[in-house]
Amino acid sequence: MKLENTYFKKISMTFTLATAMLLASCDTLSQLGSVLDLGTPTESEINSGLKQALEYGTSYASDRLSREDGYLGNIAVKILFPEEAKKVENTLRSFGLGDLCDQVITSLNRAAEDAAIEAKPIFVAAIKDMSITDVKNILLGSNNAATQYFEGKTTTSLEGKFKPIIESSLTKVGATKYWSDVIGRYNKIPLMKPIDPDLSSYVTQKAIDGLFYEIAKEELKIRENAAARSTILLQKVFGYAEKQGK
């Protein structure tokens, strides 16, 4: 038994040492761009490196928002009542109908979460279609150059893909019913001007806005934080971009 304990202790120590070495190597990799001059990347490296970063960033944003509470739990992108319906919300809450308003907000965000995952193939297609000129302009452009590129190239496709999913999801999660209840009750209040915003179009636009917000965060992170560049190629390409910006 003593021999077995000694053996398992050795295995545990070996595993701990290997883990420490792996973490140390990751730390070293994240610092390479700021410590070493990795040289000027070739055109092929620029093309591969930028597209690799963009595919990771867009996929990460899409995955994160498509999880439960991806929108609802993120105050920066959480979908609230449409601006023209703020008075509706305030009025109903003053009448003790806050729970109904909360149900509407939750259901709007659940619909956006259902749609978010569908953005990934649209972004992948846009990345594949990038010319080397597009790639260089993005790499050496402003801190949100990639986000602006995606907004120009993918918004129409995202709207076409998101809206039917959101319409279906609004029905599935009860948003359509809750919304009808909210608007119906509000429109029955004496002296109030009746309203009826296009809910699916509103949620579609807010879902896309939230997606681009998250992509912009990922873009800024890899441009400004060397530790976010997880490969030597990314260190080289974005390190080169930093030098060009000086």
N, C-alpha and C positions, 0 to 999 in steps of 0.2 A: 504493500500500500504506500509506503514511504517513497519507493522508487517511482510509482505512478504519479505521486504528488510532485516530485521533482521534475518529471517529464512534462507535466502539464504547466508547471511554472515556467519552464524553458520555452514552451510553445507560446505562452501568454506574453513573455518578455519579447520574443521574436516578433510577434504580431504588433505589439506596442511600438517597438523600434521601427518596424516597416511603416506603420501609420505616421509616425513622427517624421520619417524621411520623406514620405509622400507629401505631407502638408508643407514641409520646408521647401520641397521642390516647387510646389504651387506658388508659395510666397516669392520664391526666387524668380519664377516666370513672370509674375505680375509686376516685378520691379525692373525687369530687363530693359523695357523700353525707355526708362528714365535713367538707367545706369550705363547702358551700352549704346553705341551708335551702330544700329543694325544695317546701316547703308540705305541706299536708294532702292526701293522696290521696283521690280520690272513691271511692265504694263500688265503682264499676265498675273502677277502677284497682286497688283492693285485691284484688278477685276475680280479675282477669286476672294481676296480678303474682304473687300467691301460687300460683295454679295453674300459672303458667309455671315458677316455681321448683321446685314439687313434681314436675312432669313431668320436668324436667331431672334433678333429684336422684335420682328413682327409676329413670329410664332409665339414668343413669350407673352406679348401683350394680348394676343388673341386667346391663348390658353388661360391666362390669369382672369380675364374678364368673363370668360365662359363658365367659370366655376360658380357655385352657389355663393351669392353675396359679392360676386366680382364687381358688379355695379352698385348694388344696394349697400355694400359695406365700404365702399370707396367714396368718401365725401367729395372728392374732386370730380367724379364722373356720375355720381348718383343722380338718377332721373327724378325730378320733382314735377309738380303740376305745371302745365304750360303757363307761360306768363299771363296770357289773357284769362286764365282760370284761377289765378292767385286769389282773386276776390271771392271766387267760389269756395276755395279751401278755407279762407279766413272766416267767411260767413258761416259755413257748416261747422267748423270747429267751435265757433262762438255759440252755436246751438247744441253743443254736446255731441256732435257727430265726428269727433276726431278719429275714432276707430275705423270708420268707413273711409276717411281720407287716407289713413295709414295703409289700409288694404289696397287702395288704388295705387299708391306709391310703390308698395311691394310688388304688385303684379306688373307694373310698368317695367321695373328693373328685372324681374324674372324673364320677361319677354326679350329684353335686350341680351340677357345672359344666354338665352337659347340661341340667339342669332350669331353671337360673337365668334363662335368656333368656325363658322362658314367663311370668315375672312381669310383664313390661312391659305387656301389654294388660290385665291385672287391675288394675294400679295406675292406668292411664289411665282405665279405667271408673270406679274409685273417685273419682278426681279430678273427672271430669265430673259425678258424682252429688252433689258437695258443694254444700250450700246456702250462701248468703251468711253465715248464722249460723255454719256449720261453718268457713268461711274466716276469719271474724273471730276466732273462738275459737282457731283454730290460730295465726293471726298474732300475737295478743296473749297467747298462752298460754305455757307453759313451753318451755324449749329443745328438748324432745323431743315437743312437742304433736302435730306432724304424724306422727311415728313411732308414737305411741300410737294416733292415729286410724287409721292404716293397719293396725296390728296388730288393732284391733277389727273393722275392715271387710273385711279381705282374707285373714285367716289361714285361714279355712275354704276359701275359693276356691283359695288357694295350695296347701293340702294336697291338695285334689281334683285339681289340675292336676299338682303335682309328683310325687305318689306313683307313678302308673303309669309316668311317664317314668323315675323313679329305679329302679323295679323292672326295667324293660326295660334300662336302662343298666347296672345291677348285673350283669345276665346278660351283656350285650354286652362289658363291660370285664373280665369274669372275676371280679368281686367275689364272686359267689355261690359259685363254685368255690373261690376262695381261702378264703372264710369257712368253707365246709364243711370244707375241709382243716384249718384252724386249730382249729375247734371239735371236729372229729372226733379230731384228735391229742390235744387237751387232755382230752377226755372219756374217752380211753383210759388216761390216767395214773392209776395206782392211788391210791385214797383221795381223789380229787378229786370234788367235787360236780358232776354234769353241768349244763351251762347251754345255752341256745339262744335268745338275744335275737332280737327281731323286727328284722332288719337294715334292711328298707326303711322301716319307720316311724321308726326311729332316724335314718337318713340324711335322710329328709324333714324331720323336725323340726329337725335341725342345719342343714340347708340354708336353711330359713326363718329360723332364728335369725341366721345369718350375713348374710342379706339385710337384715334389720331393723337389724343392727349397722351395716352400711355406709350405710343410709339415714339413721340417726341421726347418723353422721359428716357426711354431706352437709348435713343440716339445721342442725347446729351451726355448720358452716363459713359458711353464708350468713347466719346470724343474727349471728355475731360478727365476721366479716371483711368489711369493706366492699369489699375488692378482689375478692371472690367474686361480687359483684353486677354482672353483666356488661352491664346495660342501665340507662338512666335510670329506667325504670319500677321495676325492682328496687331501685335506689338510693332512690327516693322511698318505696316501700312499706315496705321494711325499715328505712329511716331513721326513718320515722314510728313504726314499732313500737318502735325503740330509745328514742325520746323518751317513749313511753307507759309504758315500763318503768322510767323514772327516778323 
